[in-house]
Amino acid sequence: MTQITSGGCLCGAVTFEVDGEFDAFFLCHCSRCRKDTGSAHAANLFSGSATIAWLSGEAFVKGYRLPGTRHERSFCSQCGSALPLSGEGMLVVPAGSLDSPVSLRPTAHISCADRAGWDRDLHELPEIAGLPG
């Protein structure tokens, strides 16, 4: 049975479905992914065989490739949310763009040599269920 995973952007203009299985789930700590996400790392699912169908808003999907590199990202031109990117035989899906549960746990942290200095021992911080009071 084929796995169907759905997702979209923050504003709801773009929706999509992924048909197929994910091969890997990486948390990338490189400086480029930190810039892309504005966070400690990017969380992306990878598949060499899954396909994507844009259900709505495909005209809002824009891309950016960092000149002179293979680093590329896809995003909603309305709200800026990260979106899937397909090319060179690989589908890359930002985990946070998915509405469906993700059964695959992260495979590995990658580019850890480039990890932000403040992104260490985070498991020691208190956890708050909602917004801080």
C-alpha positions in Angstrom: 0.0 0.0 0.0 1.3 3.4 -1.0 1.7 6.1 1.7 -0.1 9.4 1.0 1.1 12.3 3.0 -0.5 15.8 2.9 0.7 19.2 3.8 0.7 22.9 3.0 1.9 26.4 3.9 1.0 28.5 6.9 -1.5 30.8 5.0 -3.2 27.8 3.3 -2.7 29.1 -0.2 -0.5 26.0 -1.1 -1.5 22.4 -0.4 0.1 19.2 -1.7 0.2 15.5 -1.4 3.2 13.2 -1.4 2.6 9.7 -2.8 5.3 7.3 -1.6 7.7 6.5 1.2 10.4 8.6 2.7 13.9 7.2 2.7 15.6 9.5 5.3 14.8 12.3 7.7 17.8 14.6 8.4 18.2 17.5 10.9 20.7 19.7 9.1 22.7 22.1 11.2 24.7 23.8 8.4 24.7 27.6 8.4 22.7 27.7 5.1 19.9 25.6 6.6 19.9 27.8 9.7 19.5 30.9 7.5 16.7 29.2 5.6 14.7 28.3 8.7 15.8 31.0 11.1 16.2 28.2 13.6 18.8 25.7 14.9 18.4 23.3 12.0 16.3 22.3 9.0 14.2 19.2 9.4 13.8 17.6 6.0 12.4 14.3 4.7 14.0 12.8 1.6 12.7 10.4 -1.0 14.1 9.1 -4.2 10.9 7.5 -5.4 7.9 9.5 -4.0 6.0 12.0 -6.2 4.4 15.3 -5.3 1.0 16.6 -6.5 0.2 20.3 -5.9 -3.5 20.4 -4.9 -3.7 24.2 -4.7 -1.6 27.3 -5.1 1.2 25.9 -7.2 1.6 29.4 -8.8 2.6 30.6 -5.3 5.5 28.1 -5.0 8.8 29.9 -5.6 12.3 28.8 -5.4 15.7 30.1 -4.6 19.1 28.5 -5.4 22.2 30.0 -3.7 24.5 31.0 -6.6 27.4 28.7 -7.1 26.0 25.9 -4.8 23.5 23.1 -4.8 21.7 24.7 -1.9 18.1 25.3 -2.9 14.8 26.0 -1.1 11.2 26.3 -2.1 8.6 28.5 -0.3 5.2 30.1 -0.5 5.4 33.6 -2.0 2.4 34.6 0.1 3.5 33.6 3.6 7.2 32.5 3.2 6.6 28.9 4.5 9.1 26.3 3.5 7.7 23.9 0.9 8.8 20.7 -0.8 11.4 20.8 -3.6 11.7 18.3 -6.3 14.7 17.9 -8.6 17.7 15.7 -9.5 15.8 12.5 -8.7 15.1 13.6 -5.1 12.0 15.0 -3.4 12.9 17.0 -0.2 10.0 17.8 2.1 10.3 20.1 5.1 8.8 18.1 8.0 7.1 21.1 9.4 5.1 21.6 6.2 3.3 18.3 6.7 -0.2 18.0 8.1 -0.1 14.2 8.2 1.7 12.4 11.0 5.3 11.5 10.2 6.0 7.9 11.2 9.7 8.1 10.4 11.9 9.4 13.2 14.9 11.5 12.3 17.7 9.4 10.8 20.6 11.7 11.9 21.8 15.1 12.8 24.0 16.3 9.9 26.6 19.0 9.4 27.1 19.1 13.2 30.6 20.6 12.8 28.7 23.8 11.6 26.2 23.7 14.5 25.4 27.0 16.2 27.2 27.5 19.5 23.9 28.1 21.3 22.5 24.8 20.0 24.1 22.6 22.7 22.7 20.6 25.6 19.1 21.8 24.9 17.7 18.7 26.6 18.7 20.3 29.9 16.3 23.3 29.4 12.9 23.2 31.1 9.9 22.3 28.8 6.8 24.4 28.8 3.6 22.9 27.4 2.3 26.2 26.0 3.4 29.8 25.6 5.4 31.1 28.6 3.4 33.0 31.2 
